[in-house]
């Protein structure tokens, strides 16, 4: 992930990634191995991985799919090494980052996690290589503007964690925004509908009476 375009600092961060043969081994254990050649992973194009991660399904199938696509969270990549992860710790890591997102407090990494990464100048960039995918996700979170970290106002939104494009944005998508507009209209009609209908009825009655008087004067 690169720094925002308006930043004067050429800083980016990544982690090493690449997995294969990832599969379930029992009811909640996932096994696999790192590829013989690992690649630097800077995140998916045009979005932040942490946004996907916080909204990711946290059942066993969801964790399996995430691990197949991106790798294990807390294991430092080693070329060709096997790994195993369990469903429950993955969900705890997700809850932890969700809590940081809601509270906007970013002091969660311990000393070992911070020190295991590497920092170097490469191709004109100051590049931090995170020790594992969890540290990468943490960096992905803390480099967001805190004021743009939002939770969709639609209570049953399946993907509630989002980064606001503008500071007045309250919903994650147009679909949820449309839902919010419908809810606002329903609430308005509940609170003011009877008064509005009565005033409209009176207004129509006055207009009708005015037309009758004009007709008789002619």
Secondary structure, 3 states (H helix, E strand, C coil): CECCCCCCCCEEEEEEEEEEEEEECCCCEEEEEEEEEEEEECCCCCCCHHHHHHHCCCCHHHHHHHHHHHCCCCCCCCCCCEEEEEHHHHHHHHHHHHHHHHHCCCCCCCHHHHHCCEEEEECCEEEEEECCHHHHHHHHHHCCCHHHEEECCCCCCCCCEEECCCCCCCCCCHHHHHHHHHHHHHHHHHHHHHHHHHHHHHHHHHHHHHHHHHHHHC
